[in-house]
């Protein structure tokens, strides 16, 4: 009976390809996510500008004023 010998691929040869694939996929996903976030922020600021034009109210300033008032009340309660 004759013994056959097969050449096997070393795991060390495959690991760099796997690493490059994972790195590439991560890079593409991150790039797309950042682009989508930029679009979302642009849409948000457009909607805020439209809201300001219609109502004359700046929701960002109103929110910060309300937050400051809440913080002041919390500090007053702590000191009491």
N, CA and C atoms as an extended XYZ file, in Angstrom:
240
Properties=species:S:1:pos:R:3:atomname:S:1:resname:S:1:resid:I:1 pbc="F F F"
N         0.838       -1.177        0.000 N   UNK     1
C         0.000        0.000        0.000 CA  UNK     1
C         0.889        1.249        0.000 C   UNK     1
N         0.457        2.218       -0.767 N   UNK     2
C         1.258        3.418       -0.925 CA  UNK     2
C         0.709        4.545       -0.031 C   UNK     2
N         1.586        5.258        0.634 N   UNK     3
C         1.174        6.355        1.510 CA  UNK     3
C         1.171        7.659        0.701 C   UNK     3
N         0.046        8.376        0.807 N   UNK     4
C        -0.052        9.652        0.089 CA  UNK     4
C         0.230       10.806        1.044 C   UNK     4
N         0.930       11.758        0.563 N   UNK     5
C         1.198       12.940        1.364 CA  UNK     5
C         0.535       14.143        0.692 C   UNK     5
N        -0.181       14.901        1.512 N   UNK     6
C        -0.884       16.085        1.013 CA  UNK     6
C        -0.247       17.324        1.606 C   UNK     6
N        -0.215       18.353        0.792 N   UNK     7
C         0.309       19.620        1.284 CA  UNK     7
C        -0.850       20.373        1.937 C   UNK     7
N        -0.662       20.808        3.157 N   UNK     8
C        -1.699       21.565        3.840 CA  UNK     8
C        -1.282       23.024        3.918 C   UNK     8
N        -2.281       23.871        3.960 N   UNK     9
C        -2.019       25.304        4.077 CA  UNK     9
C        -1.788       25.634        5.545 C   UNK     9
N        -0.759       26.341        5.789 N   UNK    10
C        -0.443       26.743        7.148 CA  UNK    10
C        -1.432       27.806        7.606 C   UNK    10
N        -1.786       27.767        8.870 N   UNK    11
C        -2.707       28.778        9.407 CA  UNK    11
C        -2.052       30.154        9.370 C   UNK    11
N        -0.771       30.188        9.521 N   UNK    12
C        -0.072       31.471        9.510 CA  UNK    12
C        -0.190       32.175        8.170 C   UNK    12
N        -0.371       31.449        7.093 N   UNK    13
C        -0.526       32.069        5.776 CA  UNK    13
C        -1.908       32.680        5.598 C   UNK    13
N        -2.906       32.165        6.278 N   UNK    14
C        -4.286       32.626        6.124 CA  UNK    14
C        -4.582       33.823        7.024 C   UNK    14
N        -3.961       33.891        8.176 N   UNK    15
C        -4.272       34.948        9.146 CA  UNK    15
C        -4.123       36.367        8.593 C   UNK    15
N        -3.113       36.689        7.839 N   UNK    16
C        -3.043       38.063        7.296 CA  UNK    16
C        -4.216       38.396        6.376 C   UNK    16
N        -4.686       37.438        5.602 N   UNK    17
C        -5.838       37.685        4.726 CA  UNK    17
C        -7.106       37.934        5.539 C   UNK    17
N        -7.259       37.175        6.606 N   UNK    18
C        -8.423       37.378        7.479 CA  UNK    18
C        -8.341       38.755        8.133 C   UNK    18
N        -7.155       39.131        8.608 N   UNK    19
C        -6.984       40.431        9.256 CA  UNK    19
C        -7.282       41.574        8.280 C   UNK    19
N        -6.804       41.472        7.067 N   UNK    20
C        -7.051       42.513        6.062 CA  UNK    20
C        -8.545       42.587        5.746 C   UNK    20
N        -9.198       41.452        5.652 N   UNK    21
C       -10.637       41.439        5.382 CA  UNK    21
C       -11.434       42.089        6.500 C   UNK    21
N       -11.105       41.757        7.739 N   UNK    22
C       -11.811       42.352        8.890 CA  UNK    22
C       -11.537       43.852        8.944 C   UNK    22
N       -10.303       44.235        8.739 N   UNK    23
C        -9.957       45.656        8.761 CA  UNK    23
C       -10.679       46.417        7.646 C   UNK    23
N       -10.734       45.825        6.473 N   UNK    24
C       -11.434       46.465        5.358 CA  UNK    24
C       -12.924       46.624        5.631 C   UNK    24
N       -13.541       45.570        6.155 N   UNK    25
C       -14.972       45.635        6.461 CA  UNK    25
C       -15.250       46.679        7.543 C   UNK    25
N       -14.402       46.743        8.543 N   UNK    26
C       -14.571       47.724        9.612 CA  UNK    26
C       -14.420       49.143        9.078 C   UNK    26
N       -13.460       49.346        8.205 N   UNK    27
C       -13.240       50.669        7.626 CA  UNK    27
C       -14.440       51.115        6.798 C   UNK    27
N       -14.961       50.233        5.984 N   UNK    28
C       -16.125       50.571        5.155 CA  UNK    28
C       -17.329       50.881        6.030 C   UNK    28
N       -17.566       50.059        7.047 N   UNK    29
C       -18.705       50.278        7.941 CA  UNK    29
C       -18.571       51.613        8.662 C   UNK    29
N       -17.373       51.916        9.171 N   UNK    30
C       -17.152       53.163        9.895 CA  UNK    30
C       -17.360       54.366        8.975 C   UNK    30
N       -16.840       54.297        7.766 N   UNK    31
C       -16.995       55.391        6.805 CA  UNK    31
C       -18.470       55.640        6.506 C   UNK    31
N       -19.202       54.568        6.258 N   UNK    32
C       -20.640       54.719        5.955 CA  UNK    32
C       -21.405       55.261        7.151 C   UNK    32
N       -21.055       54.806        8.345 N   UNK    33
C       -21.733       55.292        9.550 CA  UNK    33
C       -21.463       56.778        9.754 C   UNK    33
N       -20.231       57.212        9.559 N   UNK    34
C       -19.904       58.630        9.711 CA  UNK    34
C       -20.613       59.484        8.668 C   UNK    34
N       -20.700       59.001        7.440 N   UNK    35
C       -21.436       59.732        6.404 CA  UNK    35
C       -22.907       59.875        6.774 C   UNK    35
N       -23.504       58.796        7.279 N   UNK    36
C       -24.911       58.838        7.669 CA  UNK    36
C       -25.131       59.807        8.827 C   UNK    36
N       -24.210       59.835        9.787 N   UNK    37
C       -24.331       60.772       10.905 CA  UNK    37
C       -24.251       62.214       10.417 C   UNK    37
N       -23.366       62.489        9.459 N   UNK    38
C       -23.287       63.836        8.895 CA  UNK    38
C       -24.596       64.229        8.218 C   UNK    38
N       -25.185       63.315        7.470 N   UNK    39
C       -26.467       63.595        6.814 CA  UNK    39
C       -27.556       63.857        7.851 C   UNK    39
N       -27.568       63.048        8.913 N   UNK    40
C       -28.570       63.220        9.960 CA  UNK    40
C       -28.432       64.578       10.640 C   UNK    40
N       -27.188       64.997       10.927 N   UNK    41
C       -26.988       66.304       11.545 CA  UNK    41
C       -27.410       67.420       10.606 C   UNK    41
N       -27.100       67.296        9.336 N   UNK    42
C       -27.517       68.312        8.373 CA  UNK    42
C       -29.038       68.426        8.326 C   UNK    42
N       -29.716       67.285        8.290 N   UNK    43
C       -31.179       67.296        8.290 CA  UNK    43
C       -31.714       67.914        9.568 C   UNK    43
N       -31.095       67.595       10.708 N   UNK    44
C       -31.527       68.140       11.997 CA  UNK    44
C       -31.421       69.663       11.986 C   UNK    44
N       -30.261       70.186       11.548 N   UNK    45
C       -30.081       71.635       11.545 CA  UNK    45
C       -31.011       72.313       10.548 C   UNK    45
N       -31.305       71.661        9.443 N   UNK    46
C       -32.274       72.220        8.497 CA  UNK    46
C       -33.661       72.300        9.139 C   UNK    46
N       -34.047       71.255        9.859 N   UNK    47
C       -35.358       71.246       10.521 CA  UNK    47
C       -35.417       72.275       11.645 C   UNK    47
N       -34.314       72.438       12.386 N   UNK    48
C       -34.285       73.453       13.443 CA  UNK    48
C       -34.406       74.845       12.840 C   UNK    48
N       -33.704       75.092       11.742 N   UNK    49
C       -33.794       76.401       11.073 CA  UNK    49
C       -35.215       76.655       10.574 C   UNK    49
N       -35.839       75.634       10.027 N   UNK    50
C       -37.221       75.758        9.555 CA  UNK    50
C       -38.163       76.043       10.731 C   UNK    50
N       -37.944       75.372       11.849 N   UNK    51
C       -38.761       75.572       13.045 CA  UNK    51
C       -38.585       76.999       13.583 C   UNK    51
N       -37.328       77.467       13.607 N   UNK    52
C       -37.055       78.837       14.066 CA  UNK    52
C       -37.762       79.847       13.172 C   UNK    52
N       -37.722       79.608       11.853 N   UNK    53
C       -38.350       80.535       10.915 CA  UNK    53
C       -39.864       80.578       11.112 C   UNK    53
N       -40.468       79.452       11.391 N   UNK    54
C       -41.928       79.405       11.558 CA  UNK    54
C       -42.370       79.988       12.890 C   UNK    54
N       -41.657       79.635       13.973 N   UNK    55
C       -42.130       79.988       15.307 CA  UNK    55
C       -41.355       81.116       15.958 C   UNK    55
N       -40.128       81.352       15.536 N   UNK    56
C       -39.299       82.363       16.181 CA  UNK    56
C       -38.680       81.871       17.478 C   UNK    56
N       -38.830       80.594       17.771 N   UNK    57
C       -38.289       80.004       18.997 CA  UNK    57
C       -37.069       79.172       18.643 C   UNK    57
N       -36.013       79.354       19.422 N   UNK    58
C       -34.798       78.559       19.228 CA  UNK    58
C       -34.820       77.420       20.252 C   UNK    58
N       -35.134       76.190       19.823 N   UNK    59
C       -35.256       75.083       20.776 CA  UNK    59
C       -33.948       74.752       21.483 C   UNK    59
N       -32.817       75.020       20.860 N   UNK    60
C       -31.542       74.731       21.499 CA  UNK    60
C       -31.291       75.679       22.667 C   UNK    60
N       -31.622       76.942       22.504 N   UNK    61
C       -31.458       77.907       23.601 CA  UNK    61
C       -32.479       77.636       24.699 C   UNK    61
N       -33.693       77.312       24.309 N   UNK    62
C       -34.731       77.006       25.286 CA  UNK    62
C       -34.333       75.799       26.124 C   UNK    62
N       -33.781       74.804       25.481 N   UNK    63
C       -33.385       73.587       26.185 CA  UNK    63
C       -32.285       73.881       27.194 C   UNK    63
N       -31.302       74.669       26.794 N   UNK    64
C       -30.201       74.964       27.704 CA  UNK    64
C       -30.684       75.805       28.877 C   UNK    64
N       -31.630       76.711       28.647 N   UNK    65
C       -32.187       77.521       29.727 CA  UNK    65
C       -32.940       76.644       30.714 C   UNK    65
N       -33.727       75.727       30.201 N   UNK    66
C       -34.484       74.816       31.064 CA  UNK    66
C       -33.522       73.925       31.852 C   UNK    66
N       -32.484       73.458       31.212 N   UNK    67
C       -31.502       72.607       31.891 CA  UNK    67
C       -30.827       73.366       33.025 C   UNK    67
N       -30.475       74.626       32.781 N   UNK    68
C       -29.850       75.438       33.824 CA  UNK    68
C       -30.795       75.630       34.999 C   UNK    68
N       -32.074       75.860       34.708 N   UNK    69
C       -33.047       76.040       35.780 CA  UNK    69
C       -33.189       74.773       36.602 C   UNK    69
N       -33.197       73.636       35.944 N   UNK    70
C       -33.305       72.360       36.657 CA  UNK    70
C       -32.073       72.136       37.526 C   UNK    70
N       -30.895       72.423       36.980 N   UNK    71
C       -29.657       72.267       37.744 CA  UNK    71
C       -29.642       73.189       38.964 C   UNK    71
N       -30.117       74.435       38.789 N   UNK    72
C       -30.160       75.374       39.905 CA  UNK    72
C       -31.097       74.874       40.994 C   UNK    72
N       -32.242       74.306       40.607 N   UNK    73
C       -33.185       73.783       41.596 CA  UNK    73
C       -32.572       72.616       42.359 C   UNK    73
N       -31.839       71.751       41.650 N   UNK    74
C       -31.187       70.621       42.307 CA  UNK    74
C       -30.156       71.103       43.314 C   UNK    74
N       -29.378       72.119       42.956 N   UNK    75
C       -28.367       72.652       43.864 CA  UNK    75
C       -29.023       73.326       45.063 C   UNK    75
N       -30.149       74.029       44.849 N   UNK    76
C       -30.865       74.637       45.959 CA  UNK    76
C       -31.374       73.581       46.934 C   UNK    76
N       -31.866       72.478       46.371 N   UNK    77
C       -32.367       71.395       47.222 CA  UNK    77
C       -31.242       70.731       48.008 C   UNK    77
N       -30.063       70.635       47.413 N   UNK    78
C       -28.912       70.028       48.104 CA  UNK    78
C       -28.447       70.908       49.255 C   UNK    78
N       -28.445       72.229       49.037 N   UNK    79
C       -27.960       73.133       50.064 CA  UNK    79
C       -28.965       73.299       51.206 C   UNK    79
N       -30.222       72.981       50.956 N   UNK    80
C       -31.255       73.133       51.991 CA  UNK    80
C       -31.235       72.028       53.001 C   UNK    80
